[in-house]
């Protein structure tokens, strides 16, 4: 899926960051700059709190902000 733009095509995989209240594990990993498996390990060990909805897990913005500030 390629959309036409100002002479250059935009690709669907180019990420744009949107501030949200919750993030998926992969988005949380990108924000923390770690591999997504590391986020899963932190969730399993209890260092990061996450909510499970179906098969997906979501991490709150407050938790990520705390981790980035060094309070995690």
Secondary structure, DSSP 8 states (H G I E B T S, - for coil): -EE--SSS-EETTS------SEEEHHHHHHHHTS-HHHHHHHHHHTSS--EEETTEEEEEHHHHHHHHTT--
